[in-house]
């Protein structure tokens, strides 16, 4: 059984938003960056199909591999909360209904059970990859840029109100990881720990994207560590869509 390996010196960053192999390959060329990925599932038998593994397991295996690295930054394209993020987005961006809620609870319950069993821990930071866009007024297309979510500069997302009622957390804005829909990272996670979530906007060429992303890594600021995963999931349950817009995404 997998067990958590604590990291000591490296900063581990999960890239949310489907990073491509060209970007990951360019990042791995940096002397102070390594890329940690989950190994491919083992085949059940010679010539057989790969053995099934829990939804959170790919991210957990990648985080375990990241714990072995000694580079300054370890970039992880596999997130143990990926299924939770997808199910949460489906609740708000899809048709919704009881099935969507059940899907979220199943994904959240599986991830929470694994986390409590010390199968994985959360990364130091989430970098959410936004799609690039042509140059526009006041903006030029170019290397990846980064900015903290609006929650980092305003108390609204932490303790504001939304359509759900007074005192309810504000909801997410346009989320690149969700193709423009509600986003778990830029919504609940950023509201709870704004300094541990950032957005990076893609440039066209992998080399430019990697160079800009490296600059954004150096600009990440320390902040309080994540609360227990159960608290993050409770925040997601009570987080209402609408009301939080990331400044970098307004012109995408």
Protein Blocks (a to p, Z undefined) as FASTA:
>chain_A
ZZddddfkbccdddehiiafklmmmmmmpmkbccddddddddfbghiacddddfklmmmm
mmmmmmmpccfbdcdfbdfklmmmmmmmmmmmmnnijklmmmmmmmmmmmmmmmmnopac
cdfbdcdddddddddehiacddddddddfklmpcklmmmccfkbghiacdddddfkloop
acfklmmmmmmmmmlcccddddfblklmmmmmmmmmmmpccddddddfklmmmmmmmpce
ehiacfklmmZZ
